[in-house]
């Protein structure tokens, strides 16, 4: 077998191994990506809930301050 043919076979084998490794790694990345996305989605939902609670509390505080100011002005 010529050296060129041997080198071509080694290159083909190495390429195949790299493709398998890349596929395996890509599969892991997809799982990690899904976990990160789920965590991000959860954090966004929590942020929305906290924003709503903040608005509610802010409104209540504003009304309480107005009542106190009215009482102090009397």
N, C-alpha and C positions, 0 to 999 in steps of 0.2 A: 504494500500500500504506500502510495506516495506521501511525502510529508505534508503536502498541500491538502490532500484528502483527509489525513489524520487531523490536521488543524481545523478543517471545516467541520468534521464530526465533533471535535471537542467544543468548538464554538456553538454548534447546534445544541449540544447537551447543556452547556453552560447557559445558553439563552433559555432553554426549557426550564432549567432550575430557577432562573431569575423570574420567569413568568409565573411559576408556581408560587414562589415566595411572595411576589407582588400581589397575586390573587389572594393568598392567605392573609397577608397584611391588610389588604383592602377590605376583606371581610370583617376583620377585627375593627377596622376604622368605622365601618358602617354601624356596627353594634355600639361603639362608643359614641358615634354621631347621634344615634337614636337616643341614647341616654342623656347626652348633653341637651338635645332638643327638648326632651321631656322635662328635664330640670328647668330649662329656660321657660318653657310654656307654663310650668307650675309657678315659677317666680313672677312671671308677668301677670298671672291670675291673682296671686297674692298682692302684687303691687296695685292692681286695679281695686281690689277689696280695701286695701289700706288707704288708697286715695279717696274712695267713697266715704270711709269712716272719718278721714281727716276733714273732708268737706262737711260732714254732718256735725262733727264736734266743733268745727270752726263757726258754723252757723249758730249752734247753741251758745257758744261763748259770746258771739257778737250780741245775741239777744239778751244774755245775762248781763253783759256790760251796759247795754242800753237801759235795762231795768234799774241797775244800780245807779247809773247816772241820773235817771229820772227821780229816783228816791232821794239822791243827794241834793238835787235842785229844789226839792220841795221844802 
